[in-house]
Amino acid sequence: MKRSEFADPFEQARNEQGIGKMQDQDDPVTMVLGLKDVRKCAHNWKTFQSGAKPGRIVVPSEVKIRDTRQIPFEVDPPEHGDYRAIVEPWFKRPLEDEYRTKLRAQIESLVDQVLTQEDVEVVSEFSLKLQSRALTLLLNTPYQESDVWIGWGTHVFRSEGEALDGDKASILYDYIDAQIERAAENPTDDLYSVLLNSEINGRKLSKEEVKGVMILTFAGGRDTVINAVTNSIAYFADHPQSLARLRDQPEITNRAVEELIRYFSPLTHMGRVVTEDTKVCPHGHDVKADSRISLCWASANRDAKTFENPNEVVLDRKVNPHVAFGFSHHNCLGATHARQIMHILLETLAAKVGSIDILNAKENIEDLDQFKRKVGFDSINVKFNPR
Ligand code: EMZ
Protein backbone atom coordinates (compact mmCIF):
# COMPACT_ATOMS: atom_id res chain seq x y z
CA MET A 1 0.00 0.00 0.00
CA LYS A 2 1.32 3.41 -0.93
CA ARG A 3 2.13 5.84 1.87
CA SER A 4 -0.41 8.30 0.54
CA GLU A 5 -3.23 5.76 0.45
CA PHE A 6 -5.99 6.35 2.97
CA ALA A 7 -8.24 3.31 3.25
CA ASP A 8 -11.94 3.59 4.06
CA PRO A 9 -12.53 1.67 7.31
CA PHE A 10 -16.28 2.42 7.29
CA GLU A 11 -17.37 0.75 4.05
CA GLN A 12 -18.87 -2.44 5.40
CA ALA A 13 -20.67 -0.83 8.34
CA ARG A 14 -21.97 1.95 6.09
CA ASN A 15 -23.40 -0.53 3.59
CA GLU A 16 -24.74 -3.03 6.10
CA GLN A 17 -25.93 -0.96 9.07
CA GLY A 18 -25.57 2.68 8.08
CA ILE A 19 -24.10 3.37 11.51
CA GLY A 20 -21.16 2.53 13.73
CA LYS A 21 -20.81 2.70 17.50
CA MET A 22 -18.00 3.93 19.64
CA GLN A 23 -17.37 4.54 23.30
CA ASP A 24 -15.91 7.87 24.36
CA GLN A 25 -15.29 8.59 28.04
CA ASP A 26 -18.56 6.88 29.08
CA ASP A 27 -20.53 9.01 26.63
CA PRO A 28 -21.12 6.65 23.67
CA VAL A 29 -21.50 7.86 20.12
CA THR A 30 -23.67 6.49 17.30
CA MET A 31 -21.77 7.35 14.14
CA VAL A 32 -23.92 8.14 11.09
CA LEU A 33 -22.02 6.86 8.06
CA GLY A 34 -23.93 7.38 4.78
CA LEU A 35 -23.75 10.67 2.90
CA LYS A 36 -27.52 11.19 2.67
CA ASP A 37 -28.10 10.37 6.32
CA VAL A 38 -25.22 12.61 7.41
CA ARG A 39 -26.69 15.49 5.46
CA LYS A 40 -30.18 14.93 6.82
CA CYS A 41 -29.00 14.86 10.42
CA ALA A 42 -26.75 17.90 9.88
CA HIS A 43 -29.73 19.81 8.57
CA ASN A 44 -31.99 18.85 11.44
CA TRP A 45 -30.50 21.08 14.13
CA LYS A 46 -33.56 20.88 16.37
CA THR A 47 -33.22 17.13 16.92
CA PHE A 48 -29.43 17.00 16.64
CA GLN A 49 -28.11 20.01 18.49
CA SER A 50 -24.74 21.71 18.66
CA GLY A 51 -25.53 24.00 21.59
CA ALA A 52 -25.12 21.31 24.24
CA LYS A 53 -22.62 21.48 27.10
CA PRO A 54 -19.42 23.07 25.71
CA GLY A 55 -17.07 20.39 24.38
CA ARG A 56 -19.69 17.63 24.21
CA ILE A 57 -20.18 17.68 20.43
CA VAL A 58 -16.47 17.13 19.88
CA VAL A 59 -15.31 13.51 19.68
CA PRO A 60 -13.29 12.85 21.80
CA SER A 61 -15.40 14.94 24.13
CA GLU A 62 -13.73 18.04 25.59
CA VAL A 63 -16.20 18.59 28.46
CA LYS A 64 -13.50 17.79 31.00
CA ILE A 65 -11.03 20.34 29.70
CA ARG A 66 -13.06 23.41 28.81
CA ASP A 67 -16.11 25.47 29.82
CA THR A 68 -15.94 28.19 27.21
CA ARG A 69 -18.51 27.78 24.47
CA GLN A 70 -16.93 27.94 21.03
CA ILE A 71 -18.78 30.41 18.81
CA PRO A 72 -20.57 30.02 16.42
CA PHE A 73 -19.75 26.30 16.41
CA GLU A 74 -21.51 25.38 19.70
CA VAL A 75 -24.59 27.56 19.24
CA ASP A 76 -27.82 26.57 17.48
CA PRO A 77 -30.05 28.68 15.24
CA PRO A 78 -31.37 31.32 15.47
CA GLU A 79 -28.54 32.75 17.68
CA HIS A 80 -26.07 30.83 15.57
CA GLY A 81 -27.05 32.95 12.56
CA ASP A 82 -26.58 36.20 14.50
CA TYR A 83 -23.04 35.25 15.46
CA ARG A 84 -22.30 33.88 12.05
CA ALA A 85 -23.32 37.17 10.43
CA ILE A 86 -20.74 38.98 12.56
CA VAL A 87 -17.82 36.73 11.70
CA GLU A 88 -18.65 35.66 8.14
CA PRO A 89 -17.37 38.78 6.28
CA TRP A 90 -14.08 38.61 8.18
CA PHE A 91 -13.59 34.95 7.28
CA LYS A 92 -14.17 35.76 3.59
CA ARG A 93 -11.11 38.07 3.51
CA PRO A 94 -8.95 35.26 2.06
CA LEU A 95 -10.66 36.00 -1.27
CA GLU A 96 -9.07 39.46 -1.41
CA ASP A 97 -6.06 39.94 -3.68
CA GLU A 98 -3.88 41.47 -0.99
CA TYR A 99 -4.50 38.52 1.34
CA ARG A 100 -3.72 36.02 -1.40
CA THR A 101 -0.54 37.83 -2.36
CA LYS A 102 0.72 37.69 1.21
CA LEU A 103 -0.27 34.04 1.56
CA ARG A 104 1.54 33.21 -1.67
CA ALA A 105 4.70 34.93 -0.44
CA GLN A 106 4.59 32.89 2.79
CA ILE A 107 4.07 29.59 0.98
CA GLU A 108 6.71 30.29 -1.68
CA SER A 109 9.32 31.17 0.90
CA LEU A 110 8.59 28.01 2.86
CA VAL A 111 8.83 25.85 -0.28
CA ASP A 112 12.09 27.58 -1.29
CA GLN A 113 13.44 26.81 2.16
CA VAL A 114 12.60 23.09 2.15
CA LEU A 115 14.04 22.76 -1.37
CA THR A 116 17.48 23.51 0.12
CA GLN A 117 17.21 20.76 2.77
CA GLU A 118 18.24 17.12 2.45
CA ASP A 119 15.65 15.85 4.91
CA VAL A 120 12.46 17.67 5.87
CA GLU A 121 10.07 16.43 8.55
CA VAL A 122 6.92 17.72 6.88
CA VAL A 123 4.55 17.93 9.87
CA SER A 124 6.77 20.07 12.10
CA GLU A 125 9.01 21.80 9.58
CA PHE A 126 6.48 22.52 6.85
CA SER A 127 2.77 22.07 7.63
CA LEU A 128 2.75 23.43 11.19
CA LYS A 129 4.78 26.45 10.09
CA LEU A 130 2.58 27.04 7.08
CA GLN A 131 -0.61 26.77 9.16
CA SER A 132 0.66 29.08 11.90
CA ARG A 133 2.07 31.72 9.57
CA ALA A 134 -1.09 31.74 7.46
CA LEU A 135 -3.13 32.18 10.62
CA THR A 136 -1.45 35.56 11.19
CA LEU A 137 -3.24 36.67 8.01
CA LEU A 138 -6.59 35.32 9.14
CA LEU A 139 -6.24 37.10 12.49
CA ASN A 140 -4.50 40.12 10.97
CA THR A 141 -1.85 39.96 13.70
CA PRO A 142 1.93 40.45 13.44
CA TYR A 143 3.81 37.66 11.65
CA GLN A 144 6.10 37.10 14.66
CA GLU A 145 3.18 35.75 16.71
CA SER A 146 3.34 32.60 14.61
CA ASP A 147 6.59 31.62 16.36
CA VAL A 148 4.66 31.36 19.62
CA TRP A 149 1.95 29.20 18.04
CA ILE A 150 4.43 26.93 16.29
CA GLY A 151 5.79 26.15 19.77
CA TRP A 152 2.40 24.72 20.79
CA GLY A 153 2.61 21.73 18.42
CA THR A 154 -0.07 20.34 16.14
CA HIS A 155 -3.10 20.11 18.43
CA VAL A 156 -3.94 22.65 21.10
CA PHE A 157 -6.13 20.33 23.19
CA ARG A 158 -4.22 17.09 22.82
CA SER A 159 -0.68 15.96 23.55
CA GLU A 160 1.17 13.23 21.68
CA GLY A 161 -0.89 10.09 21.32
CA GLU A 162 -4.19 12.00 21.19
CA ALA A 163 -4.70 12.20 24.96
CA LEU A 164 -6.74 15.21 26.05
CA ASP A 165 -4.49 17.66 27.81
CA GLY A 166 -5.99 20.31 30.10
CA ASP A 167 -2.63 21.92 30.86
CA LYS A 168 -1.93 22.41 27.21
CA ALA A 169 -5.38 23.93 26.70
CA SER A 170 -4.63 26.43 29.50
CA ILE A 171 -1.68 27.77 27.53
CA LEU A 172 -4.06 28.68 24.71
CA TYR A 173 -6.72 30.14 27.04
CA ASP A 174 -4.19 32.28 28.91
CA TYR A 175 -2.72 33.49 25.65
CA ILE A 176 -6.14 34.41 24.25
CA ASP A 177 -7.19 36.13 27.51
CA ALA A 178 -4.03 38.24 27.41
CA GLN A 179 -4.59 39.15 23.76
CA ILE A 180 -8.19 40.17 24.47
CA GLU A 181 -7.01 42.46 27.29
CA ARG A 182 -4.34 43.90 25.01
CA ALA A 183 -6.88 44.57 22.27
CA ALA A 184 -9.35 46.09 24.76
CA GLU A 185 -6.70 48.58 25.91
CA ASN A 186 -5.06 49.22 22.56
CA PRO A 187 -7.39 48.29 19.73
CA THR A 188 -5.79 47.57 16.34
CA ASP A 189 -7.31 46.17 13.16
CA ASP A 190 -6.88 42.57 14.25
CA LEU A 191 -9.66 40.02 14.81
CA TYR A 192 -9.67 40.45 18.60
CA SER A 193 -10.27 44.19 18.27
CA VAL A 194 -12.89 43.79 15.56
CA LEU A 195 -14.80 41.26 17.66
CA LEU A 196 -14.62 43.38 20.82
CA ASN A 197 -16.16 46.16 18.81
CA SER A 198 -18.91 44.01 17.25
CA GLU A 199 -22.53 44.13 18.27
CA ILE A 200 -25.06 41.38 18.59
CA ASN A 201 -28.73 42.30 19.11
CA GLY A 202 -27.80 45.85 20.07
CA ARG A 203 -25.05 45.03 22.61
CA LYS A 204 -21.30 44.54 22.38
CA LEU A 205 -19.89 41.01 22.35
CA SER A 206 -18.60 40.05 25.80
CA LYS A 207 -14.98 39.06 26.35
CA GLU A 208 -16.14 35.49 26.99
CA GLU A 209 -17.88 35.47 23.61
CA VAL A 210 -14.80 36.87 21.88
CA LYS A 211 -12.77 34.17 23.59
CA GLY A 212 -15.24 31.58 22.26
CA VAL A 213 -14.67 32.73 18.68
CA MET A 214 -10.91 32.90 19.14
CA ILE A 215 -10.59 29.39 20.63
CA LEU A 216 -12.49 28.01 17.68
CA THR A 217 -10.29 29.94 15.25
CA PHE A 218 -7.14 28.55 16.84
CA ALA A 219 -8.31 24.98 17.46
CA GLY A 220 -10.67 24.20 14.60
CA GLY A 221 -8.28 24.87 11.75
CA ARG A 222 -5.09 23.57 13.25
CA ASP A 223 -4.64 19.79 13.00
CA THR A 224 -7.12 19.79 10.10
CA VAL A 225 -5.04 22.15 7.95
CA ILE A 226 -1.83 20.44 9.03
CA ASN A 227 -3.21 17.06 7.94
CA ALA A 228 -4.53 18.40 4.63
CA VAL A 229 -1.15 19.92 3.78
CA THR A 230 0.96 16.97 4.98
CA ASN A 231 -1.23 14.38 3.28
CA SER A 232 -1.11 16.35 0.02
CA ILE A 233 2.69 16.30 0.11
CA ALA A 234 2.59 12.52 0.63
CA TYR A 235 0.16 12.22 -2.28
CA PHE A 236 2.42 14.18 -4.64
CA ALA A 237 5.42 12.14 -3.51
CA ASP A 238 3.64 8.99 -4.67
CA HIS A 239 2.16 10.70 -7.77
CA PRO A 240 4.74 13.00 -9.40
CA GLN A 241 2.70 12.83 -12.62
CA SER A 242 -0.10 14.69 -10.79
CA LEU A 243 2.26 17.58 -10.12
CA ALA A 244 3.13 17.66 -13.80
CA ARG A 245 -0.55 17.56 -14.67
CA LEU A 246 -1.31 20.57 -12.46
CA ARG A 247 1.50 22.40 -14.21
CA ASP A 248 0.04 21.60 -17.65
CA GLN A 249 -3.60 22.06 -16.69
CA PRO A 250 -3.72 24.75 -14.00
CA GLU A 251 -7.45 25.12 -14.67
CA ILE A 252 -8.10 21.88 -12.74
CA THR A 253 -6.48 23.20 -9.56
CA ASN A 254 -9.79 24.02 -7.83
CA ARG A 255 -11.10 20.55 -8.54
CA ALA A 256 -7.85 19.00 -7.33
CA VAL A 257 -8.14 20.93 -4.05
CA GLU A 258 -11.70 19.69 -3.48
CA GLU A 259 -10.76 16.15 -4.39
CA LEU A 260 -7.78 15.98 -2.05
CA ILE A 261 -9.90 17.39 0.75
CA ARG A 262 -12.65 14.85 0.04
CA TYR A 263 -10.18 11.99 -0.07
CA PHE A 264 -8.29 12.95 3.10
CA SER A 265 -11.30 14.31 5.04
CA PRO A 266 -9.06 15.88 7.68
CA LEU A 267 -11.87 16.00 10.24
CA THR A 268 -13.26 12.48 10.68
CA HIS A 269 -16.56 13.42 12.30
CA MET A 270 -18.40 15.94 14.45
CA GLY A 271 -20.93 15.18 17.13
CA ARG A 272 -24.45 16.34 17.91
CA VAL A 273 -26.56 15.81 21.02
CA VAL A 274 -29.96 14.19 20.44
CA THR A 275 -32.86 16.20 21.87
CA GLU A 276 -35.66 13.61 21.54
CA ASP A 277 -35.95 9.84 21.06
CA THR A 278 -35.67 9.32 17.30
CA LYS A 279 -34.12 7.30 14.48
CA VAL A 280 -31.02 8.20 12.49
CA CYS A 281 -31.35 6.32 9.19
CA PRO A 282 -34.31 5.21 7.10
CA HIS A 283 -33.66 1.54 8.03
CA GLY A 284 -34.17 2.84 11.53
CA HIS A 285 -31.63 3.07 14.30
CA ASP A 286 -33.05 4.23 17.56
CA VAL A 287 -31.17 6.93 19.38
CA LYS A 288 -32.25 8.24 22.76
CA ALA A 289 -32.72 11.79 23.95
CA ASP A 290 -29.51 13.20 25.49
CA SER A 291 -27.31 10.63 23.77
CA ARG A 292 -24.74 11.57 21.13
CA ILE A 293 -24.48 10.92 17.42
CA SER A 294 -21.68 11.90 15.11
CA LEU A 295 -21.82 12.99 11.50
CA CYS A 296 -19.03 11.02 9.93
CA TRP A 297 -17.76 13.23 7.11
CA ALA A 298 -14.90 10.83 6.35
CA SER A 299 -17.28 7.93 5.75
CA ALA A 300 -19.84 10.01 3.84
CA ASN A 301 -17.07 11.18 1.51
CA ARG A 302 -16.41 7.57 0.41
CA ASP A 303 -20.08 6.71 -0.16
CA ALA A 304 -20.20 4.84 -3.47
CA LYS A 305 -23.86 5.81 -3.88
CA THR A 306 -22.62 9.31 -4.69
CA PHE A 307 -18.92 9.07 -5.59
CA GLU A 308 -17.71 6.91 -8.46
CA ASN A 309 -14.47 5.14 -7.53
CA PRO A 310 -14.65 6.69 -4.05
CA ASN A 311 -11.30 5.28 -2.94
CA GLU A 312 -9.34 6.85 -5.76
CA VAL A 313 -8.05 10.39 -6.04
CA VAL A 314 -9.57 11.57 -9.32
CA LEU A 315 -7.73 14.86 -9.58
CA ASP A 316 -10.31 16.56 -11.81
CA ARG A 317 -13.41 14.89 -10.32
CA LYS A 318 -16.35 16.81 -11.76
CA VAL A 319 -19.24 15.96 -9.45
CA ASN A 320 -17.91 16.28 -5.95
CA PRO A 321 -20.53 17.13 -3.33
CA HIS A 322 -18.21 16.18 -0.44
CA VAL A 323 -18.91 17.14 3.15
CA ALA A 324 -15.32 17.47 4.36
CA PHE A 325 -16.13 21.02 5.50
CA GLY A 326 -19.34 19.89 7.17
CA PHE A 327 -22.82 20.58 5.88
CA SER A 328 -25.73 22.96 6.41
CA HIS A 329 -25.75 25.73 9.08
CA HIS A 330 -22.48 24.72 10.65
CA ASN A 331 -20.38 24.37 7.51
CA CYS A 332 -16.76 25.33 8.14
CA LEU A 333 -16.16 29.03 8.75
CA GLY A 334 -12.47 28.67 7.92
CA ALA A 335 -13.08 26.88 4.61
CA THR A 336 -12.28 29.93 2.47
CA HIS A 337 -8.92 30.32 4.19
CA ALA A 338 -8.19 26.57 4.00
CA ARG A 339 -9.08 26.42 0.31
CA GLN A 340 -6.77 29.33 -0.49
CA ILE A 341 -3.93 27.66 1.39
CA MET A 342 -4.44 24.45 -0.56
CA HIS A 343 -4.84 26.22 -3.89
CA ILE A 344 -1.66 28.26 -3.55
CA LEU A 345 0.21 25.26 -2.14
CA LEU A 346 -0.68 23.17 -5.19
CA GLU A 347 0.30 25.96 -7.59
CA THR A 348 3.60 26.52 -5.79
CA LEU A 349 4.53 22.84 -5.61
CA ALA A 350 3.68 22.41 -9.30
CA ALA A 351 5.81 25.42 -10.22
CA LYS A 352 8.87 24.66 -8.11
CA VAL A 353 9.00 20.95 -7.22
CA GLY A 354 9.84 18.17 -9.66
CA SER A 355 9.48 15.21 -7.33
CA ILE A 356 9.37 14.32 -3.65
CA ASP A 357 11.07 11.27 -2.06
CA ILE A 358 9.62 9.81 1.12
CA LEU A 359 12.44 8.83 3.48
CA ASN A 360 10.46 7.76 6.51
CA ALA A 361 6.87 7.96 7.72
CA LYS A 362 4.89 7.28 10.88
CA GLU A 363 1.15 7.15 10.33
CA ASN A 364 -1.37 8.75 12.66
CA ILE A 365 -4.15 6.23 13.20
CA GLU A 366 -7.32 7.38 14.97
CA ASP A 367 -8.85 4.78 17.26
CA LEU A 368 -12.64 4.81 16.88
CA ASP A 369 -13.20 1.43 18.60
CA GLN A 370 -14.84 -0.52 15.79
CA PHE A 371 -12.87 1.49 13.23
CA LYS A 372 -9.22 2.48 12.96
CA ARG A 373 -8.74 5.39 10.61
CA LYS A 374 -5.56 6.83 9.17
CA VAL A 375 -6.01 10.58 9.38
CA GLY A 376 -2.50 11.76 8.64
CA PHE A 377 1.05 11.32 9.84
CA ASP A 378 2.72 11.81 13.20
CA SER A 379 5.83 12.47 11.16
CA ILE A 380 6.94 12.08 7.57
CA ASN A 381 10.44 12.81 6.35
CA VAL A 382 10.92 13.69 2.72
CA LYS A 383 13.38 15.18 0.27
CA PHE A 384 11.94 17.83 -2.05
CA ASN A 385 13.65 17.81 -5.46
CA PRO A 386 13.58 21.02 -7.50
CA ARG A 387 12.37 21.06 -11.07
C1 EMZ B 1 -13.17 22.30 17.99
C2 EMZ B 1 -13.14 21.59 16.68
C3 EMZ B 1 -13.80 22.37 15.59
C4 EMZ B 1 -12.41 21.51 19.03
C5 EMZ B 1 -14.35 22.18 13.30
O1 EMZ B 1 -13.75 21.62 14.43
O2 EMZ B 1 -11.80 21.33 16.30
C6 EMZ B 1 -11.11 20.51 17.23
O3 EMZ B 1 -9.81 20.29 16.73
C7 EMZ B 1 -11.02 21.19 18.55
O4 EMZ B 1 -10.35 20.36 19.48
O5 EMZ B 1 -12.36 22.24 20.25
O6 EMZ B 1 -12.60 23.59 17.83
Boltz pocket constraint, residues with backbone or C-beta under 6 A from the ligand:
constraints:
  - pocket:
      binder: B
      contacts: [[A, 58], [A, 62], [A, 70], [A, 73], [A, 157], [A, 215], [A, 216], [A, 219], [A, 220], [A, 221], [A, 223], [A, 267]]
      max_distance: 6.0
